[in-house]
Amino acid sequence: MNEKQPHNESQELIEAAAAADVTGWGFSWLEGRATEERPPWGYSKLLAKQLETARVALDLDTGGGEVLNEAPVMAAEQHATEGWPPNLEVARATLGPRGVQVHSADHHHPLPFADATFDLVTSRHPVTPRWSEIARVLVPGGEYFAQHVGPGSAYELTEFFYGQPSAADRNSRAPDVETRAANAAGLVIDELQTARLRMEFFDIGAVVWILRKCVWWVPDFDVHTYRERLLAMDARIRREGSFVAHSTRHLVRARRP
């Protein structure tokens, strides 16, 4: 009976996490089950300061609008985009009452705005920074302010479930690579800060939930395909107390000359 108990508990944790809601961009489901060190610069507070003086602003890949909604004051005219339909509905419900215009926009088409529309474009963890589109919709002198996911973020999770990614995949979000791409699009990088941050998962349910939410870490993840690896990680967490990974982030401030 005692031998079966951990296995049964593991299955319950996995099944509960597989059924849990992952829409929006909030992480309250992980409270008490996982932790992630925060970057030292405090993106939300810096974003709020940026928005206080903005005339027409755009928040890209806003998720469910949770981060943007933390700002006490929005730009005089505030827009946001989101490409995933479930998040789009959450964002409209969250931001609509504050007068934010939330637009559907994916990464396969140009942004649905005229050239030189915004004096401020922001984003927290864009799916892919589309530098040419960012430059196009900024007014001359306009600014892009964002926090990006860095290279090899949560690499330990990816390696455990998916195997070792290629060097190209690990470095695709490197700050120097993004700087060159921004420069090529006509933008000037005025500020760049980087951080490597500790992540810790205290039960297998937390791992399942985060892999369902951050689908790029293990692109074909589902609990049936990866059942044996999940049970192996569960055993490791029970033995060691947690599974440790590291996220990477960088703060970017760029402008269109």
C-alpha positions, 0 to 999 in steps of 0.5 A, spaced: 500 500 500 505 504 501 509 503 495 503 505 491 501 511 495 506 516 491 504 513 484 497 515 486 499 521 488 503 523 482 497 521 478 493 525 481 497 531 481 499 530 473 491 529 472 489 536 476 495 540 472 493 537 465 485 539 467 487 546 470 486 553 466 492 556 463 489 561 459 491 569 460 498 570 463 497 570 470 501 565 474 497 564 481 496 557 480 503 556 482 503 559 488 506 555 493 508 550 488 513 553 484 518 560 485 522 564 480 526 569 482 524 576 479 529 581 475 532 586 479 529 592 474 522 591 476 519 591 469 512 593 471 514 599 475 518 602 469 512 600 464 508 604 469 512 610 468 513 610 461 505 610 460 504 616 464 507 620 459 505 616 452 500 619 448 499 613 443 502 607 446 501 599 443 502 593 448 504 587 444 503 580 445 499 582 452 497 575 454 491 576 458 492 584 459 495 582 466 501 586 466 499 592 462 493 592 467 497 593 473 499 600 470 495 605 474 495 610 468 495 608 461 497 612 455 492 617 453 490 612 447 492 605 449 492 599 444 494 592 445 495 586 441 494 578 442 494 572 437 491 567 441 484 567 441 483 564 449 488 570 451 484 575 446 478 574 450 481 575 457 485 581 455 478 584 452 475 583 458 480 585 463 483 591 459 476 593 455 473 597 461 479 601 462 479 604 455 484 599 452 483 597 444 485 590 444 486 587 437 487 580 434 494 580 431 498 574 429 506 573 427 504 571 420 501 578 418 503 585 419 501 589 425 494 592 423 496 599 424 499 605 419 506 607 419 508 612 425 502 611 429 505 610 436 510 614 440 511 608 445 511 600 443 511 595 449 511 588 451 513 583 456 515 577 453 513 577 446 513 571 442 518 573 437 520 581 437 518 583 430 523 589 429 521 591 422 514 592 424 516 595 431 520 600 427 514 601 422 509 603 427 513 607 431 514 615 430 520 618 429 523 619 436 518 613 438 521 608 443 520 601 444 521 598 451 520 591 453 522 585 457 524 579 453 525 572 454 533 570 453 537 565 451 536 558 453 531 560 458 528 554 462 534 550 459 534 544 464 526 543 463 527 542 456 533 538 456 530 533 461 523 532 457 526 533 450 533 532 449 538 537 448 536 543 443 541 545 438 546 551 439 542 555 434 536 554 438 539 556 445 542 562 442 536 564 438 534 570 443 541 572 445 541 579 446 547 580 441 543 577 436 537 581 437 541 587 438 543 586 431 536 585 428 534 591 431 539 595 428 538 592 421 531 594 422 533 601 423 532 602 431 538 604 436 538 600 442 539 605 448 539 600 454 540 593 455 540 589 461 540 581 462 539 577 468 539 569 469 534 567 475 533 561 479 526 557 478 524 551 483 518 546 482 516 543 488 511 538 485 510 534 478 503 538 477 507 545 477 511 542 472 505 539 468 502 546 468 508 550 466 509 546 460 502 547 458 502 554 459 509 555 456 509 551 450 515 553 446 519 549 452 517 542 450 513 543 443 509 537 443 508 536 450 502 532 453 502 528 459 500 521 455 506 522 451 511 524 456 508 520 462 515 516 463 519 522 464 514 525 468 514 520 473 522 520 473 521 527 474 516 526 480 521 521 483 527 526 483 523 532 486 520 527 491 528 525 492 531 532 492 525 536 494 525 540 488 527 541 480 531 547 479 532 550 472 534 557 470 530 563 466 534 568 462 531 575 461 533 582 458 530 589 459 531 592 452 530 600 451 530 602 443 528 608 439 527 610 432 531 615 430 
